Amino acid sequence: MAQVTLRKIIKKYDEVLAVRGIDLDIVDKEFIVLVGPSGCGKSTTLRMIAGLEEISGGDIAIGGHVVNDVPPKDRDIAMVFQNYALYPHMNVYENMSFGLKLKKTPKDEIDKRVKQAAQILDITELLDRKPKQLSGGQRQRVAMGRAIVRDPKVFLFDEPLSNLDAKLRVQMRTEIKRLRERVATTTIYVTHDQVEAMTLADRIVILNHGRIEQIGTPEDVYDRPASTFVAGFIGAPPMNLLPATALPAERLSGARRPPQDLLVGVRPEHLVWAAGETPLIEGNASVVEPLGSDTLVSLDVAGQALVARLPPRIVRRRGEAVRLTADPANLHFFDRTTGIRQTQ
């Protein structure tokens, strides 16, 4: 079993708290993605799991054993970095086999593991090449192959696609998804890219200022964001948030609750054109962005910016009148002061 458990994990740099008491349970063979903006603590958390950063408080357990004081090489993990970290003087075969040689693994076992990993990653024909002869995507495959041959308890990925161009990132996401299906190992993957998080994860851990904002499946965090931070971070374009005031009905006792200041959230794709019905929102298009399959339309509503994702050619140019409505089931409500989701 290769479950990973974090209990009250803290990381402090002098007087700065980078990670503020994280609790997380990762089950065996689960693919977890840590996501959040720069400085949220995601890479620091990953490096503490790897043993590359000392923890300032709490416990980390891998496979049921606390590893706080266990050196990285003895944690039975394999890490893939964003800069590949390949040895330039070694060919692909030598790069992939180097860690096994250090462990004094028998030569025939090394050869078997390297060739199996190369076949999985479709890099068999590259085994004799040096890193400088490879593209960025090929280098990343080699880095993943080097991790696979070690057959670790846990894979750790630290923003592995951030150095690739947009087209290659899409291709490599697909490769990692396929790899996940063929090599079922507990995986912790760090990224700032919410598309990577949504497409790869079994569960997403959204971090903000060193704390966990929400843990859930991609569907959970998209459909039921726990806070305005999550609502604004997950989704492209992000959820629209408009101020509103809830006026509660009089209680049977005659007492009244005070009005509640809310933010009403609605995703751009849940705003639909109000053709023959009374619109919920009216305004004039300030920006029109045709994307082929749909069009992003920005408008100003009572001083608040709002974006709608509409079918193509309904709105063609700036200044056109826009009439929108939304299904009440697709509205989200957040406390305006705390940002926390309101269930009632």
N, C-alpha and C positions, 0 to 999 in steps of 0.2 A: 504493500500500500504506500502511496506517495501523497498523502494529504499534507497540506501546508497550513499551519495555524499561526496567526499573529494575535498577540494579546497585549493591549495597552502599549503599543510600540511608540516610542518617542525618539526623536532625533533633534539634538540641540547643538547649534554652532555658536559658541560663546553665549550671548544672551538671546540669540534668535532661535525660535522653535520652528524647525522646518517640517517636522511631522509631529502631530499633536494627539497621541493616544489612539492609534488605529487598532481596531479589532476586525479580524477577517478570518473566515474559515473557507478553505479551498479544498474541495473533495478530490479524491483520486481520479485522474484522467480528465479533469475539468480544464477548459480553456478560459482563463480569466484575463480580462483586459483592464489595466489601470489607465484611466484617461483623465485629462484635465489640462488647464492652461499652463504655460511656463511658470515654474516656481511653486506649483501646487504640492510638490513632494512625491510625485509618482516615481521618478528615477531614483530618488534617495531611498524610497521604500524598497525598490527592486534591488538596489545595491546592498541594502542591509540584509535582505533575504540571501543574497549571494555571498555575504561575508566580506564584501569590499568596503563597507562602511560599518563602523562600530555603532551599536545601538546605545542610546542614552538611557533607555528604560524600557521595561517590558520583556516579553519572551517571544522567540521565534522557534517553531517546531517543524521539522520535516520528517514525515513518516512516523510521527508520534514521539520523536526524540528532540529535546531542546538543543538548539545548535548555536546558542549565543556565543560560546567560546570555541566553537569548532572552526578551524581554518577553512577557507574557501575550497581548497583542493579535496577536503575530506567530507564535504557536504553532499556529494553525489548529485551535483547540478551541472548543467552546461549552459553557457551564456552566449548569446549572439548580439554583437554590438552594432551600432549604426555605421561605424567606420570599418567594418569587416575584420580588422586586426589580423590580416594574413601576413605570413612571413614572406617578404618579397624574393628572397633567394631560394625558396623552396617551390617545387611544382605543386600542382593541386593534390596529387596523391600524397606527397610528403606533408603538406599542410594538414590534410585530413587525418593522417595516421600519427602525427607527432605526439598528441596526448596519449595515445595508446602505447607508443614506444616508451614514453616516460614511465608508464605503469608496468612496463616489461611484459606486455601482452604478447603471446606467441605470434610469430610472423604469419602463420597460416590463418589465424583468427583475425589479425589486422587486415590481411588481404581480403578476407571474406566480408568483413564489416564495411571496408572502404568501397568495395565494388557494389555491395548491396545499396549503400547510401547513394552512390553515384547513379545507380540505375533508378532509384526512387526519384532523384532530383533531375534526371536527364542530363547529366554532366559527364557520362562515361568517356566521351570523346575528348574531354578537356583534361584528363588526369595527368598528361605529360606537360601541360602548359604552366607558365609562370603567371602570377597575378597580374603583371603589367600587360599580359596578352589577352586579358579578359575584360569584358564589359562590366559595368556596375552591377547589372542583374546577375551575371555569371559569378561575380565575386561574392554576391550575397548568397547564392546557392551553395558555393563552396563553404562559406561560413556556417550555413545551416547543416551542411554535410558533416563538417568537423564536429558539430554538436551531436548529430544523430549517431555517429559511430561510437560515441562514448556510452550510449544506452543509459542515460542518466535517469534518476528518479524524477527530476524536474527540469524543464526547459525554461530559460529566462530570456526574453527578447527585449532589448532596450532600443526603442525607436528604430527598428532595423531597416525601414524603407524611407527614412527621412532624407537620405542623400540621393534618391532616385528621382528621375523626372516623372511627371504626372502619368504618362502612358505606361511607363514601366512599373510604377507603384500599383496600378490596377492589375497588371499582369502578375506581379509578385504576390498581391493579395490572394489571387486565385491559386497560385502555387502553394502558399501557406495553408490555404483551405484544403487543398488536395493532400498535402503532407499530413495535416491533422487527421484526415480520414485513414491514412495508411500507417501512421505512427502515433498511436493513442497514448500519449504521455502527459502528465500534469504540466500545464503550460501557463506561465504568467508573462503577459505581453504589455509593454508600456508604449503609449503613443499619445500625441496631442491631437491626432486626426480622428474626429468622431466617426468618419466614414469607415475607417479601419476598425474602430471599436464595434460599430454596429454590424459589420459584415463578418467579423471573425469570432466574436465572443459567444461563449455559452452564457456568461454573466459579465456585466460591466460594473466596474467600481469607479465612480466619479468622485474625484478629489478636488478640493478647493481650500487653499490656505492650510494645507497639511491635515485636513480633516476629510472624512468620508461624507459626502452629501447624499449619496444614494447608491445602493447595490441592487441590481436586478437584471433580468434578461433584457436584450435589446428592445423587445416589445414593451416591457414594463416601463423602462426609463423614457421611452418615446411617448407611450400612451398615457402614463400616469407620473409625470415628473414630480418629485417630492418638494421642489422649491423653484423659485424663479431663476436661480442660478442654473439648475439642470434644464429648465425649460428654454433658457437662452443659449445653453451650450450644445444641447443635442438637437439636431435639426438644421437644415440649410435650405433656405434662410431660417433663422431661429423663430421661435414662437412669438407672435405679437402679444404685447402686454399693455392693456389699456386700463386707466384708473376708473374705479366705480365705487359706489357706496351702496351697501346692503341695508335695507330698511326692514328690520324684523317685525313680524306680526305681533300684536298685543297678546301677551300670555293670558291664560284663563284667570290667573290671580289678579290681573289688572296691572301688574308691574310690566315695565317696558325695558328691553335691553337697548343699550345705546347703538346707534348706527355703526356699522363696521366698514372701515376703509379697506377696499379690496383692489386687487389687480385681476382683471379678466383676461385670460389667455386663450388665443385661438391660433392654430397653425395656419400658415399661408395656404396650404392645399385644402383646408376646411372652410375657407371663404369661397362661396360660389356666387355666380352671377344671378342677380335677382331679376329675372325676365318679366314675369307677369305678377309678381307679388310685391308687397311693401318691403323696401330694403331695410336692413338693419343698419347699414353703413352707407353713406353717400359722400362723394368727394370727386375731385378731379385728379387725373393721373399726373404725377410729377415726374416719374421716370417709367419708361416702358422698355423691358428687356426681352426681346423674342429669343427663345431657346430652341425653337424647332417644334418639339413635342408639346411645349407649353410656353406661357409667357409670364414673367414676373412683372407685376404692376405695383408701383409704389404710389401712395397717396397720403395726404395730410388730413387727419380727422380731428378737428377741434384742437389743433396744435400738436397732435400725436402722430408720429410716423407709423405707417402700417404697410405691410407687403402682402399681396395676394398672388397665389399661383393659379392662373386661369388657363383655359384652353386657348390654343393659338388663334390670333386674329379677332378675338372679341374686342380687345382694346389695341389700337394700332399706333397711337401717337400721344405725345404729351398734351395735356390739357383736356382730353376727352372726359366726359362724365362717366363716373364709375358707380354702379349700384350693386351692393353685395349683401348677402345674407349668410347665415350659418345655422346648422342644426344645433339646438341647445345641448345635445349629447356630446358635442365636440368642444364645448367651452370648459375652461379650467379656471379655478378660483384660488387666489393666493392672498394671504394676509399682506397688506401693503407695507407694514412695518417690519415684520420678521421675514417675509418672503416664503413662508411655509405654506404648503398646499392645504386648502380647506376642503374637508370632505362633505360639508353640509352647505 
